[in-house]
Amino acid sequence: MSDAARRIYAAIAAIPPGRVASYGAIAARAGLPGRARLVGKLLGDTPDGLELPWYRVLRASGQIALPRDSDGFREQCQRLRAEGVEVKGGRVPLSRFGLDGDLDRALWGMPGD
């Protein structure tokens, strides 16, 4: 396994329950900014036996990347909701559930806080 793959898998594994991250955010946290597509490729090629919270990784828009009519899409929605993540129309509000959502809230406050 390459060093880049190890760093990306570690960044994915570090996403806590109830939070999500974009492919690009994972790449940046792994020290590989601009390599969002590599994150997607590696998720698709995850070695057997390596358990990752793959369902916590989304597009930069908060949209689930899998086709809406797929079993994977339904499973991803179900797993996220089980962790208390809001999923509406296949999209998660990153301002509330993204890894950096707490930082934004601390700095600027969020409506309803």
Secondary structure, DSSP 8 states (H G I E B T S, - for coil): --HHHHHHHHHHHT--TT-BEEHHHHHHHTT-TT-HHHHHHHHHT--TT----GGGEE-TTSB--S-TTSHHHHHHHHHHHHTT---BTTB--HHHHBTTHHHHHHHH--TT-
